[in-house]
Amino acid sequence: MVSHSNARPLPDSGMDDAKTLSLARRKVQHSLGMKACGFTPLLDGNISAGPMNREQLARLAVLMSFCDPSPRRCSHWLTLSRKGWGNLLRWMDMSGLSLYFLNRLVELDLCDMLPPAILARLQQNLIDNTQRTQRMIFESAAIQKEFQKAGITYANLKGLSLCPSSVATPELRSQFDQDFLIAEKCAPEARRILEGRGYRLYAMSGRSWEFKLNERPGIALKDIYKDLNSYAVELHLESGVPHKQSALERVEWRRQYGIRMPVLSSVDLFLGQGLHVFKHICGESSRTAHLLEFRQHVLTRRCDHAFWSELRLAGEDDPRTSLGLGVVIHLITLVMGQFAPEALTIWTVDVLSAPVRLWVEMYGHRVALGSYPGNKLYLLLQRELESAGIPPKRSVRRALLPSRLPPPVIRAFPNEALPVRFHRHCMHLHLILERLRFHIVEGVRFALESRRWRRMKELAQ
């Protein structure tokens, strides 16, 4: 497996910071500064969104680097201090953008605009993630071979199925688990296979079963790219609906990585990805990489008129689908510029109500440029979507004042040693305190922002 798709070799990182900044300034002025971008994201002139701080501007510069052509604001990296780069790198790690960013700079031949230490760190991350991804693919192939041997009806979700429509090569993606859509009647046999491979059932939530192998009591952010021989698998159970064709009856078979594997049909894959992004927007925090991957999927299909017609037939009559995709597309457009064809926006973005559009314009940048643990401003959007016929998964009251403690980070191990148990309980206590602080702080902010939101809605009418 190659490290990059159609990318130039990475330059030597043994360059001092002064030379790096000098070369970067000249290259940015030539490659970026002299170009007229052709669009200005609404964030720049949208008073309701409020001014962005230095960290948000640096994060926006990362996203802008994926536009064609890359706008001038990418030169914002040149002003970052060592601490600023550390904060930006931490955000890119958590948002899943680090390796996409490195690959993009290779494509633009702009790696020398990075400080040597940052470039070396990203290069090592790519090496580690390539090895980790290869091992994960090997594990996925082994599981699927057993599924197929047992006659299990299943399909890959997300992950490998997003290549190459959303990401050129899987090692650029930060993937931490494997998801399979399973026919409900096959779930017991799939569980038996996973447990036979050493996995243990970790949690059951609704129609999702989560399994883990070689769980770790905590992984540092710097180690998320390393192969730790620890895996997670989620089974999503699908029950048949009378007189309605199942997504498992529309699967397409691909030969990838030495195995023939079933994936969702092209339309189901697109809808599933878009609604997955929408689900995270309607939550406390989301991964910015999901926005970038969905944007790339749209660009890949941009001129496929037959696909957009088929997609519209499949999703236009479902309010959650049309409004959900509309929110996602409108948000990405406001942050990164126009990218979706009219054949997609006409039945998604164009049907959004004025309050929903206003929410995206006011808070979209906080979603795109935010990080864990996020905020509770999505509850304002939830209220507007409820008025449009999309019921919430839980009430605003329950979201503001949860009645249950968060589940433990790591479940108890059989015959675990006392130090492991102590460390596990300390992690859970830390999580409880962290979540308590989050609910208090963000609850107060939500109350204050709710008043501002009502005023802005009144002014917009």
KATA-V376871 format. One record per pair of residues at least 24 apart in sequence whose C-alpha atoms are under 6 Angstrom apart, sorted by the first residue. I is the first residue (numbers start at 1). J is the second residue. Records with the same first field share a line. If there is no record, write none. Layout:
I=J / J
//
This chain:
7=106 / 107
8=106
13=116
17=115
20=112 / 113
24=113
32=71 / 72
33=72
37=71
41=334 / 335 / 337
42=334
48=362
49=362
95=287 / 288 / 289
96=174 / 289
97=289
99=172
100=172
125=225
128=225 / 226
129=171 / 225
130=171
132=226 / 227
133=171
152=186
153=183
154=181 / 182
155=180 / 181 / 262 / 263
156=180 / 263
165=297
166=293 / 296 / 297
177=232 / 233
178=233
179=233 / 234
180=235
181=236
182=236 / 237 / 238
183=237 / 238
184=237 / 238 / 239
207=236 / 237
208=235 / 236
209=234 / 235
210=234
267=311
274=325
278=324
282=378
284=374 / 375 / 376
285=372 / 374
288=368
322=348
323=348
331=360 / 364
375=442
//
